Amino acid sequence: MYTKTAKTSNQTPFPLIMQTILVTPALAYMPSYLDALREGHRLGAATVKTPEDIAKIESDPQAFLDDLLGPKPATRINELGKEVERVPQSMVWLVENGVFVGDAGIRHKLTPELEISGGHIGYGVRPSFQGKGYATDLLRHCLIWVREHLNLDRVMLTCRTDNEASARVIEKNGGALIDITPHPYTTGMTQKRYWVAVPVK
Ligand SMILES: CC(C)(COP(=O)(O)OP(=O)(O)OC[C@H]1O[C@@H](n2cnc3c(N)ncnc32)[C@H](O)[C@@H]1OP(=O)(O)O)[C@@H](O)C(=O)NCCC(=O)NCCS
């Protein structure tokens, strides 16, 4: 459980008790996941789903989950059109009281391409839950997941320099800035790369 103290301009601070858990994506959460997509939810650098995409998912949610969680080809085409290694990736959803809040993709190892941009973990929080500390909580859960499932003592995270919220999320989880480099896929944009230590038990 994670406690965040929130304060609005004319109120005294009050505690917000988060009762979030990390789950494997499952049918039980699909109605709220679809609501999140309709709000414009996206994971990391992914684009927002179109109404057509959403209708397809809604028509066969099990097929969507099978595709999300199922085996993948050994390679993928990256943002520059180059065929590169695809590493194993675990998809996790943050839920609260059975409602989908956000998601993350945890890549089990780095490749030269992921070291340039992408790192180990990509994440997103649905718009109606943003600004309340959920992404900070989601990354904290992910670091614990890494501790429990992967033999890593630190993970790399990257974010565009104009994504100040994501940089805060990483820094609040102990991120140490490695460098600021030109973004490889967006002309004129820069990105921040961080190491984040995996917490010890
Ligand atoms: C980035 C994202 C995950 C943040 O989610 P969130 O739940 O709103 O984040 P949190 O509530 O945990 O807030 C994190 C911090 O960012 C700050 N923040 C939020 N919006 C901000 C903004 N526009 N500018 C600067 N700081 C901002 C918050 O104040 C908070 O810091 P604080 O606790 O010191 O006040 C969410 O906006 C999102 O899903 N965006 C789309 C996908 C994406 O960009 N993923 C990350 C790719 S690297």
The ligand as an SDF file (V2000), in Angstrom:
LIG
                    3D

 48 50  0  0  0  0  0  0  0  0999 V2000
    3.9790   10.3640  -17.7790 C   0  0  0  0  0  0  0  0  0  0  0  0
    2.8140    9.7480  -17.0080 C   0  0  0  0  0  0  0  0  0  0  0  0
    3.0690    8.2530  -16.8950 C   0  0  0  0  0  0  0  0  0  0  0  0
    2.7310   10.4010  -15.6190 C   0  0  0  0  0  0  0  0  0  0  0  0
    1.6750    9.7760  -14.9120 O   0  0  0  0  0  0  0  0  0  0  0  0
    1.0480   10.3920  -13.5840 P   0  0  0  0  0  0  0  0  0  0  0  0
    0.2620    9.3180  -12.9220 O   0  0  0  0  0  0  0  0  0  0  0  0
    0.3660   11.6590  -13.9050 O   0  0  0  0  0  0  0  0  0  0  0  0
    2.3560   10.7030  -12.7250 O   0  0  0  0  0  0  0  0  0  0  0  0
    2.3780   11.0510  -11.1710 P   0  0  0  0  0  0  0  0  0  0  0  0
    1.0180   11.4870  -10.7400 O   0  0  0  0  0  0  0  0  0  0  0  0
    3.0360    9.9240  -10.4660 O   0  0  0  0  0  0  0  0  0  0  0  0
    3.2500   12.3890  -11.1700 O   0  0  0  0  0  0  0  0  0  0  0  0
    4.6210   12.3770  -11.2610 C   0  0  0  0  0  0  0  0  0  0  0  0
    5.2000   13.7500  -11.0390 C   0  0  0  0  0  0  0  0  0  0  0  0
    5.1480   14.5020  -12.2570 O   0  0  0  0  0  0  0  0  0  0  0  0
    4.6670   15.7990  -11.9750 C   0  0  0  0  0  0  0  0  0  0  0  0
    3.9820   16.2770  -13.1510 N   0  0  0  0  0  0  0  0  0  0  0  0
    2.8090   15.8660  -13.6550 C   0  0  0  0  0  0  0  0  0  0  0  0
    2.5330   16.5330  -14.7970 N   0  0  0  0  0  0  0  0  0  0  0  0
    3.5850   17.3750  -14.9890 C   0  0  0  0  0  0  0  0  0  0  0  0
    3.9120   18.3200  -15.9920 C   0  0  0  0  0  0  0  0  0  0  0  0
    3.1070   18.5290  -17.0430 N   0  0  0  0  0  0  0  0  0  0  0  0
    5.0550   19.0310  -15.8640 N   0  0  0  0  0  0  0  0  0  0  0  0
    5.8870   18.8070  -14.8200 C   0  0  0  0  0  0  0  0  0  0  0  0
    5.6440   17.9030  -13.8540 N   0  0  0  0  0  0  0  0  0  0  0  0
    4.5070   17.2080  -13.9420 C   0  0  0  0  0  0  0  0  0  0  0  0
    3.7390   15.6180  -10.8110 C   0  0  0  0  0  0  0  0  0  0  0  0
    3.5590   16.8560  -10.1270 O   0  0  0  0  0  0  0  0  0  0  0  0
    4.4930   14.5870   -9.9900 C   0  0  0  0  0  0  0  0  0  0  0  0
    5.5310   15.1680   -9.2410 O   0  0  0  0  0  0  0  0  0  0  0  0
    5.3230   15.5500   -7.6760 P   0  0  0  0  0  0  0  0  0  0  0  0
    4.8050   14.3060   -7.0010 O   0  0  0  0  0  0  0  0  0  0  0  0
    6.6730   15.9600   -7.2720 O   0  0  0  0  0  0  0  0  0  0  0  0
    4.3220   16.6420   -7.6420 O   0  0  0  0  0  0  0  0  0  0  0  0
    1.4560    9.9890  -17.7390 C   0  0  0  0  0  0  0  0  0  0  0  0
    1.3550   11.3600  -18.0310 O   0  0  0  0  0  0  0  0  0  0  0  0
    1.2960    9.1860  -19.0200 C   0  0  0  0  0  0  0  0  0  0  0  0
    0.8720    8.0330  -18.9820 O   0  0  0  0  0  0  0  0  0  0  0  0
    1.6300    9.7890  -20.1570 N   0  0  0  0  0  0  0  0  0  0  0  0
    1.5220    9.1060  -21.4580 C   0  0  0  0  0  0  0  0  0  0  0  0
    2.5330    7.9570  -21.6200 C   0  0  0  0  0  0  0  0  0  0  0  0
    3.9280    8.3850  -21.2470 C   0  0  0  0  0  0  0  0  0  0  0  0
    4.3720    9.5130  -21.4940 O   0  0  0  0  0  0  0  0  0  0  0  0
    4.6670    7.4250  -20.6370 N   0  0  0  0  0  0  0  0  0  0  0  0
    6.0430    7.6250  -20.2250 C   0  0  0  0  0  0  0  0  0  0  0  0
    6.9550    7.4870  -21.3940 C   0  0  0  0  0  0  0  0  0  0  0  0
    8.6620    7.7700  -20.8960 S   0  0  0  0  0  0  0  0  0  0  0  0
  1  2  1  0
  2  3  1  0
  2  4  1  0
  2 36  1  0
  4  5  1  0
  5  6  1  0
  6  7  2  0
  6  8  1  0
  6  9  1  0
  9 10  1  0
 10 11  2  0
 10 12  1  0
 10 13  1  0
 13 14  1  0
 14 15  1  0
 15 16  1  0
 15 30  1  0
 16 17  1  0
 17 18  1  0
 17 28  1  0
 18 19  1  0
 18 27  1  0
 19 20  2  0
 20 21  1  0
 21 22  1  0
 21 27  2  0
 22 23  1  0
 22 24  2  0
 24 25  1  0
 25 26  2  0
 26 27  1  0
 28 29  1  0
 28 30  1  0
 30 31  1  0
 31 32  1  0
 32 33  2  0
 32 34  1  0
 32 35  1  0
 36 37  1  0
 36 38  1  0
 38 39  2  0
 38 40  1  0
 40 41  1  0
 41 42  1  0
 42 43  1  0
 43 44  2  0
 43 45  1  0
 45 46  1  0
 46 47  1  0
 47 48  1  0
M  END
$$$$
